[in-house]
Amino acid sequence: MSTPRPSGLPSPYASEGSSANLADILERVLDKGVVIAGDIKINLLDIELLTIKLRLVVASVDRAKEMGIDWWESDPALSTRARSDELARENADLQRRIAELEGRTA
């Protein structure tokens, strides 16, 4: 049996029931969310050549929406609803342009 650590999480090296512990940890992470942030800077003689900012959020979809993160819903590559909306906008724009061209020739 693993001994609980001060954080309340089981030891990562526990062997008994480790799959249940992993599931519990995953459930907590998805419920609460985790943010991992880091910056990588490459300098040469005090001249900044490259900066990479990394931000990773791990959370459930419901938790992400509570935090205001829902970019996948408006990305046509990830959402069929967004793709349909984009096609409808494009169709309406093309119909408007056709009507304008027909009005010019009439």
N, C-alpha and C positions, 0 to 999 in steps of 0.2 A: 504494500500500500504506500502511496506517495505521501509525503508530508507536505501540508500546505505551506506556501511561502507567505511572507508578509503582505504581498500584493493580493493574496486570496486565490491566485492561480496555481495550479499544480506544477510541480517541477517538470521541466521539459524533458528530463531523462527518465521519467517514470516508465516502468515496463508494464505493470498491471493496469489494465483498463485504459491504455494509452489512446485507443481509438475513441473511447467515450470522452476522454479529456480533450482530445483534439477537436471533436465535434462541439464540445462545450465552449472551447476557446474560439472556434470559428463562429459559433452562434453569437457570442459576446462581441466579437469584432464587427460582424455584419450588423448587429443591433445598434451598437454605439458609434461605429465608424472609426477609422484610423487615418491620420494624415501623416505622410512621410514627405519631408521637404529637404532639399539639399541644393547647394550651388557648387559648381565646378568652375574655377577660374584658371586660365592659363596665361601667365605673364612671362615676358622676356625682357630683362633689364628694366623693370618697373613699367613696362608698356603692356597694357591688357590686350591680349590677342584674341581671346575667346572666353565667353561666359556662357555656361549652360545652366539653366535653372530647371530643376526637376521637382515636380509636385505630383504626388500620388495619393489618391483618396480611395480607400477600400471601405465600402459600405454596401448595405443592401439597397435595392432600387427604391424601396419606400423611404429609407433613411436619407438617401441622396436627394429625393424629391423634397423631403422636409428641410434639407439644407439649401434648397434652391438650385440644385444641380439636376438639369434635365435636358442637356444638349442633345442627347441621342434621339429625343422625340422629334426634333426639327431637322435632323440630318437625313437627307433623302437616301443616303447609302445604308442607313441603319433602320429606317422606319418606312413601312409601306404607306402609312398615312401621310407622312411628309412627302414621299415620292408622288402620291396621288395629288396632293395639294400643289406641288410644283408643276406637275403636268397640267392641272386645271388652270393655273396662272399663265403658263406658257400658251395654252390653247386660247384663253381669253385675249391675250396680247396679240396673237396671230390673227384672230378674228377681227380685232379692232384695226389692225394694220391693213387687212384686206378691205375692210369697209372704207378706210381712208383712201386707199388706192382706187377703189371703185368709184368713190365720190369725186376724185380728181379727173377720171376719164369720162365721167358722165356729162 
